[in-house]
Amino acid sequence: MKSVLQQIIKQNKERENKAVASRQEEIDSPTTPDNRRSFLKKTALGGMAMTTLMGLTFEDTMAQTTSKVQKASKPSDLKITDLRYCVTAVMGRTAIIRIDTNQGIYGLGEVRDAADVRYALFLKSRILGENPCNVEKIFKIIKQFGGPARQAGGVCAVEMALWDLCGKAYNVPAWQLLGGRYRDTIRIYADTPEASSPEEQMKLIKFRTETQGYSWLKMDVSINELKNIPGTLVNPNIFKEGTSQWQGGYMSYANTRHPFTGIQITEKGLDELAQIVEKVRNMVGYEIPMSTDHYGHIDVNNCIRLGKALDKYRLAWLEDMVPWQYTAQHKTITDALETPTTTGEDIYLLDDFKPLIDVHAVDIVHPDLVSSGGLLETKRIGDYAEEKGIAMAMHQAGTPVSFMANVHCAAATQNFLALEHHSVDLAWWEGLVKTTDGRKLIDKGYAPVPLTAPGLGIELVDEEVKKHLHPTDTTYFAPTKEWDEKRSHDRTYS
């Protein structure tokens, strides 16, 4: 076992045990009011695992687990009547969808950052008239239209909105519908801020850890840092097209898979990258887990050389060193290094995680809920990984809608480590929504789990969202009648 991963898991469990002990202490205190004591006892119970009610339909199971709550609607008569959207400027372009019903309640979902909202609109004709509380049934209808990375954006957005809607219908939080919660707060990891000088960067890191309260950080260790330093890379000419790791034509560096670029890192280059990590590690200290990402397109041999150069800094993980499809290469890297490895933000459904998990090709799985299949599928991924001794962290780079979907899923998944937050320094990000129970969205580097708020536990602040719509599409949840008609036969077999 890798000591850094064991330590992180131990710290998480200790924190969760302290929270349970603190709750019990308040329950036992004679000064605690009866209504407060009753609330604490109820929320301490968590949810009834759905698997304990084998043989029941989903709606019958929901009736059993929510028999004593006041329902916000008549769930058995709910029907989907519309699917509408808006496109925000979060992460360049991120769409939020809204699924409406015949009873006036609705659910919010999100298409992954930089993905086309039409991935979701295309699904409208497949779900109209369905009962949104039949989440798994609807998911099985539409999941064939998802694919890796952002191609899964539509399916995941719909699934997310269904859980929000179902939770509102039964007046329970989404985590309750996933089988209950393991924790009351969700640990968040954030990017390390960059600066023009070590002094300025130290100031920014202190702001991140001391003022903002984040206790887990991530940084990039990219060969892009080396392309203008002579003698650090072999075959640097591939950069001369002027393309980055993210943008370029089909045959450019940006779209060339890692083994096929011919780039190697020299010993001088390894020293330069190690110095970058060492400077940040010395600023942060060793008490805070620090992850790394975005190394550039290098082959498995250079990944191992880089990983060994960084092993001594006790990093929490090395993320996506090669494309996720290369299971054997991931295992080769993982077996060669002391530092934990991870991949998964572009993987759709448990089926494509299984090959990596079954051979322990990575130490941590890292799904992005708006690509992996939504809340329930991501919990299944975490549960399957847990059975094989593998932890789960979660990638997230969207609006507060997908953020809260991740919070509910993380609360319901035992082997969870930390959730990414990619908009830490975006001043208006949190203001896009309001919590329906008055809690903070983020509190000192942790996200409080909504203990009683139904669904995802948030509502959009319309006037704020409208301020931050993408300039190419400023419509705001307008009718989408043009997507009502189904024009194909979707069965995948003859």
C-alpha positions in Angstrom: 0.0 0.0 0.0 1.2 3.5 -0.7 1.6 5.4 2.6 0.4 8.8 1.4 -2.9 7.3 0.3 -3.3 5.4 3.6 -2.7 8.6 5.5 -5.3 10.6 3.6 -7.9 7.9 4.1 -7.1 7.7 7.8 -7.4 11.5 8.1 -10.8 11.5 6.4 -12.1 8.8 8.7 -10.8 10.5 11.8 -12.6 13.7 10.7 -15.8 11.9 10.1 -15.6 10.1 13.5 -15.0 13.5 15.2 -18.2 14.8 13.5 -20.2 11.8 14.7 -18.9 12.2 18.2 -19.6 15.9 18.2 -23.2 15.3 17.1 -23.7 12.7 19.8 -22.2 15.0 22.5 -24.8 17.7 21.5 -27.6 15.1 21.6 -26.6 14.0 25.1 -26.2 17.5 26.5 -29.0 18.6 28.9 -28.9 22.1 27.5 -29.8 21.0 23.9 -33.4 22.0 23.1 -35.8 19.0 22.4 -36.5 20.1 18.8 -32.7 20.4 18.1 -32.1 17.0 19.7 -34.9 15.4 17.6 -33.4 16.9 14.4 -29.9 15.6 15.2 -31.2 12.1 15.9 -33.1 12.0 12.6 -30.3 13.3 10.5 -27.8 11.0 12.1 -29.7 8.0 10.8 -28.8 8.5 7.2 -30.8 6.7 4.6 -32.1 3.2 4.2 -30.0 1.4 1.6 -32.0 0.8 -1.5 -30.5 -2.7 -1.8 -32.2 -3.7 1.4 -35.6 -3.5 -0.3 -34.9 -6.1 -3.0 -37.8 -7.0 -5.2 -39.7 -3.7 -4.9 -40.1 -1.3 -7.8 -38.3 2.0 -7.5 -41.5 3.9 -6.6 -42.5 1.3 -4.0 -39.0 1.5 -2.5 -39.4 5.3 -2.3 -42.8 4.9 -0.7 -41.2 2.6 2.0 -38.2 4.9 2.7 -40.2 8.1 2.8 -43.5 6.9 4.3 -43.3 9.4 7.2 -42.3 12.5 5.3 -44.6 15.2 3.9 -44.5 14.9 0.2 -44.3 18.0 -2.0 -46.4 16.5 -4.8 -48.1 13.3 -5.9 -45.1 11.4 -7.3 -47.0 8.6 -8.9 -48.7 11.1 -11.2 -45.7 13.1 -12.2 -45.0 13.5 -15.9 -42.1 15.3 -17.8 -43.6 18.1 -19.8 -40.5 20.1 -21.0 -36.7 20.4 -21.1 -35.3 23.9 -21.2 -31.8 25.4 -20.9 -29.5 28.4 -20.5 -25.8 28.6 -21.3 -23.5 30.2 -18.7 -20.0 31.6 -19.1 -18.6 29.3 -16.4 -15.5 27.6 -17.7 -15.9 29.3 -21.1 -19.3 27.7 -21.8 -21.4 25.5 -19.5 -25.1 24.8 -20.0 -27.7 24.3 -17.2 -30.9 22.4 -18.1 -34.3 22.4 -16.4 -36.8 19.5 -16.6 -40.4 20.7 -16.0 -43.4 18.5 -14.9 -47.1 18.6 -14.9 -47.2 19.4 -11.2 -45.1 22.6 -11.2 -41.9 21.2 -9.7 -38.7 20.9 -11.8 -35.2 19.6 -11.6 -31.9 21.2 -12.5 -29.0 19.5 -14.4 -25.8 20.5 -16.1 -24.1 19.6 -19.3 -20.3 19.3 -18.8 -18.2 22.4 -19.3 -17.4 23.1 -23.0 -20.0 20.6 -24.2 -22.8 21.5 -26.5 -26.2 21.8 -24.9 -27.7 20.0 -27.9 -26.4 16.8 -26.4 -29.2 17.2 -23.8 -31.8 18.8 -26.1 -31.6 15.7 -28.4 -32.9 13.6 -25.5 -36.0 15.6 -24.8 -38.2 13.6 -27.2 -37.1 10.4 -25.5 -38.2 11.4 -22.0 -41.4 13.5 -22.6 -44.3 12.0 -20.7 -42.1 9.8 -18.5 -42.4 9.8 -14.7 -39.1 11.5 -13.6 -39.0 9.5 -10.4 -38.3 6.4 -12.6 -34.7 7.6 -12.7 -33.0 4.3 -13.6 -35.6 3.4 -16.3 -35.1 6.8 -18.0 -31.3 6.4 -17.7 -31.4 3.1 -19.5 -33.5 4.7 -22.2 -31.0 7.5 -22.9 -27.6 6.1 -21.9 -26.9 4.7 -25.4 -26.6 8.4 -26.5 -23.7 9.1 -24.3 -20.0 8.7 -24.9 -16.6 9.5 -23.5 -15.8 13.0 -22.0 -18.2 15.7 -23.1 -20.2 13.4 -25.4 -21.8 12.2 -22.2 -22.9 15.7 -21.2 -26.5 15.4 -22.2 -27.2 12.0 -20.5 -25.6 13.1 -17.3 -27.4 16.4 -17.2 -30.8 14.7 -17.6 -29.9 12.1 -14.9 -28.8 14.8 -12.5 -32.1 16.8 -13.1 -34.1 13.7 -12.4 -32.6 13.2 -9.0 -33.2 16.8 -8.1 -36.8 16.5 -9.2 -37.4 13.2 -7.5 -35.9 14.5 -4.2 -38.3 17.5 -4.4 -41.2 15.2 -5.1 -40.5 13.1 -2.0 -39.1 16.0 0.0 -35.8 14.3 0.7 -32.2 15.2 -0.2 -30.7 13.4 -3.2 -28.1 11.6 -1.0 -31.1 9.9 0.7 -32.2 8.4 -2.6 -28.7 7.0 -3.2 -28.9 5.0 0.0 -27.9 7.5 2.7 -24.8 9.4 3.6 -21.4 8.6 5.1 -20.4 12.2 5.9 -21.8 15.7 6.7 -19.1 17.7 4.9 -17.3 17.2 1.6 -13.6 17.9 1.4 -12.6 20.1 -1.6 -9.3 20.4 -3.5 -8.3 23.6 -5.4 -5.6 24.7 -7.8 -2.5 26.3 -6.5 -2.4 30.0 -7.6 0.5 31.0 -9.9 2.4 34.3 -9.5 5.3 36.3 -11.0 7.5 35.8 -8.0 8.0 33.3 -5.1 7.0 36.0 -2.6 3.7 36.7 -4.4 3.0 33.0 -4.8 3.6 32.4 -1.1 1.1 35.2 -0.3 -1.5 33.6 -2.7 -1.0 30.1 -1.2 -1.5 31.4 2.3 -4.7 33.1 1.1 -5.8 29.8 -0.3 -5.0 27.7 2.8 -5.4 30.1 5.7 -8.1 32.5 4.5 -10.1 30.3 2.2 -9.4 27.2 4.2 -8.6 24.7 1.5 -6.6 21.7 2.9 -5.9 20.0 -0.4 -4.2 21.5 -3.4 -3.4 20.6 -7.0 -0.9 22.0 -9.5 0.2 21.5 -13.1 3.7 20.1 -13.9 3.7 20.5 -17.7 6.4 20.2 -20.3 4.9 23.5 -21.6 7.1 25.0 -18.9 10.2 23.7 -20.7 9.5 24.5 -24.3 11.5 27.7 -24.2 14.4 26.4 -22.1 17.1 25.0 -24.3 18.3 21.4 -23.6 15.2 20.4 -21.6 13.2 18.5 -24.3 14.0 16.2 -27.2 11.8 17.0 -30.3 10.4 20.3 -29.1 9.8 21.3 -32.7 6.3 19.9 -32.4 5.4 23.0 -30.4 6.3 25.3 -33.3 2.8 25.1 -34.7 1.8 27.5 -32.0 -0.7 25.0 -30.5 -1.1 24.3 -26.8 -2.2 21.1 -25.1 -5.8 22.1 -25.6 -6.1 23.8 -29.0 -5.1 22.9 -32.6 -6.0 21.1 -35.8 -6.8 17.4 -36.0 -3.1 16.4 -36.7 -1.7 19.0 -34.3 0.1 18.4 -31.0 -3.2 19.1 -29.1 -4.8 16.1 -30.8 -1.8 13.7 -30.9 -2.0 10.9 -28.4 0.8 10.9 -25.9 2.9 8.0 -27.3 3.1 9.5 -30.8 4.6 12.9 -30.2 8.3 11.7 -29.9 8.9 14.2 -27.1 11.3 13.2 -24.3 12.4 15.0 -21.2 16.1 15.4 -20.7 17.8 15.2 -17.3 17.9 19.0 -17.3 14.2 19.1 -18.0 13.4 16.7 -15.1 15.4 18.9 -12.8 13.5 22.0 -13.9 10.1 20.3 -13.3 11.2 18.9 -9.9 12.3 22.4 -8.9 8.8 23.7 -9.7 7.2 21.1 -7.5 9.8 21.5 -4.7 9.2 25.3 -4.5 5.4 24.8 -4.1 5.8 21.9 -1.7 8.1 24.0 0.5 5.5 26.8 0.5 2.6 24.5 1.2 4.3 22.1 3.6 3.8 18.3 3.9 0.7 18.4 6.0 -1.4 19.4 3.0 -2.0 16.8 0.3 -0.8 18.1 -3.1 -1.8 16.5 -6.4 -0.4 17.1 -9.9 -1.9 17.1 -13.4 -1.3 18.2 -17.1 2.1 16.9 -17.8 1.8 17.2 -21.6 1.9 14.5 -24.2 4.8 12.3 -23.3 5.0 8.5 -23.5 4.9 5.9 -20.8 8.7 5.8 -20.4 9.0 9.5 -19.8 6.0 9.4 -17.5 7.9 6.9 -15.3 11.1 9.0 -15.4 9.1 12.1 -14.4 7.1 10.2 -11.7 10.3 8.9 -10.1 11.8 12.4 -10.1 8.7 13.6 -8.2 8.2 10.6 -5.8 10.2 12.2 -3.0 7.7 15.1 -2.7 5.0 12.7 -1.5 2.3 13.9 -3.9 -1.3 12.8 -3.4 -1.5 11.6 -7.0 -0.3 11.9 -10.6 -3.3 12.5 -12.7 -4.0 11.3 -16.4 -0.3 10.7 -17.3 -1.5 8.9 -20.4 -4.9 8.6 -22.1 -7.4 6.6 -20.0 -7.9 4.0 -22.7 -4.3 2.7 -22.2 -5.0 0.3 -19.3 -1.8 -1.6 -19.7 0.3 1.6 -19.8 -1.4 2.9 -16.7 -0.6 -0.3 -14.8 3.0 -0.1 -16.0 3.3 3.4 -14.6 1.5 2.6 -11.3 3.6 -0.5 -10.7 6.8 1.5 -11.3 6.1 4.4 -8.9 5.6 5.1 -5.2 3.2 8.0 -5.9 -0.5 7.1 -6.3 -1.9 7.4 -9.8 -5.3 8.3 -11.1 -7.5 8.7 -14.2 -11.1 8.8 -15.1 -12.5 12.3 -15.8 -13.3 11.4 -19.4 -14.6 7.8 -18.8 -18.3 7.1 -19.4 -20.1 4.4 -17.3 -18.8 1.8 -14.9 -18.1 -0.6 -17.8 -15.1 1.4 -19.0 -13.8 1.8 -15.4 -13.8 -1.9 -14.7 -10.7 -2.8 -16.8 -8.6 -0.2 -14.9 -10.0 -1.2 -11.5 -9.8 -5.0 -12.0 -6.1 -5.0 -12.6 -5.4 -2.1 -10.2 -4.0 0.0 -13.1 -4.5 3.1 -11.0 -4.6 3.7 -7.2 -7.5 6.2 -7.3 -10.4 6.5 -9.8 -11.3 10.1 -10.7 -14.7 10.3 -12.4 -16.3 13.5 -13.5 -20.0 13.1 -12.6 -21.1 15.0 -15.7 -19.2 12.5 -17.9 -19.3 9.3 -15.9 -23.1 8.8 -16.0 -24.5 10.9 -13.3 -25.1 10.5 -9.5 -26.1 6.8 -9.3 -23.6 5.5 -11.9 -20.7 7.5 -10.2 -21.7 5.9 -6.9 -21.6 2.5 -8.5 -18.1 3.3 -9.8 -17.0 4.3 -6.3 -18.5 1.2 -4.8 -16.9 -1.1 -7.3 -13.5 0.5 -6.8 -14.0 0.2 -3.0 -14.4 -3.6 -3.4 -11.0 -3.7 -5.1 -9.2 -1.5 -2.5 -9.2 1.6 -4.7 -10.2 5.1 -3.5 -12.2 7.7 -5.4 -11.6 11.4 -5.9 -14.0 13.5 -8.1 -13.3 15.9 -10.9 -15.6 18.9 -11.2 -15.3 22.1 -13.3 -18.8 23.4 -13.7 -21.5 25.6 -12.1 -22.9 25.2 -8.6 -25.5 22.8 -10.1 -23.0 20.0 -10.9 -21.0 20.9 -7.8 -24.0 20.1 -5.6 -24.7 16.9 -7.6 -21.1 15.9 -6.7 -21.6 16.8 -3.1 -24.6 14.4 -2.8 -22.8 11.6 -4.6 -19.6 12.1 -2.5 -21.7 12.0 0.7 -23.2 8.7 -0.3 -19.9 7.0 -1.3 -17.7 5.5 1.4 -14.3 5.5 -0.4 -14.4 9.2 -1.4 -11.3 11.4 -0.9 -11.8 14.9 -2.2 -13.8 16.9 -4.8 -12.3 19.4 -7.2 -13.5 23.0 -7.3 -12.3 24.8 -10.4 -13.8 28.2 -9.9 -12.3 29.1 -6.5 -11.3 32.6 -7.6 -14.5 33.4 -9.6 -16.1 36.0 -7.4 -19.7 35.5 -8.8 -19.7 31.8 -9.0 -21.4 31.0 -5.6 -23.9 33.8 -6.2 -25.4 31.9 -9.2 -27.5 29.8 -6.7 -29.0 30.0 -3.3 -29.2 27.1 -0.9 -32.8 26.2 0.1 -31.9 25.5 3.7 -29.7 28.6 4.4 -26.4 26.7 4.6 -23.2 28.0 3.0 -22.3 26.4 -0.3 -18.6 26.2 0.7 -17.3 26.7 4.2 -13.5 26.9 4.8 -12.6 24.3 2.1 -15.5 22.0 2.8 -19.0 21.8 1.3 -21.7 21.2 3.9 -24.0 18.4 2.9 -27.7 19.5 2.9 -29.2 17.4 5.6 -32.9 18.2 5.0 -33.1 20.3 1.8 -34.9 18.3 -0.9 -33.2 17.3 -4.2 -29.9 19.0 -4.8 -30.7 21.6 -2.2 -30.3 24.7 -4.4 -32.3 27.1 -6.6 -30.9 29.4 -9.3 -30.7 33.1 -8.6 -32.2 34.2 -11.9 -30.9 37.7 -12.0 -27.3 36.6 -11.3 -27.4 33.8 -13.8 -28.7 36.2 -16.5 -25.7 38.4 -15.8 -23.3 35.6 -16.7 -24.9 34.0 -19.8 -22.7 33.1 -22.7 -22.8 36.0 -25.3 -23.5 33.6 -28.2 -26.8 32.3 -26.6 -28.6 34.5 -24.1 -31.9 32.7 -24.1 -33.1 31.8 -20.6 -35.2 28.7 -20.2 -37.3 29.5 -23.2 -39.6 26.8 -24.7 -37.9 24.2 -26.9 -40.8 22.8 -28.9 -38.4 22.1 -31.9 -37.0 19.2 -29.8 -40.3 17.6 -29.0 -40.5 15.3 -32.0 -38.7 12.0 -32.0 -37.5 11.2 -35.6 -35.6 7.9 -35.3 -36.0 4.3 -34.2 -33.4 4.0 -31.4 -33.2 0.2 -30.7 -29.6 -0.9 -31.0 -30.2 -4.4 -32.2 -32.3 -6.2 -34.8 
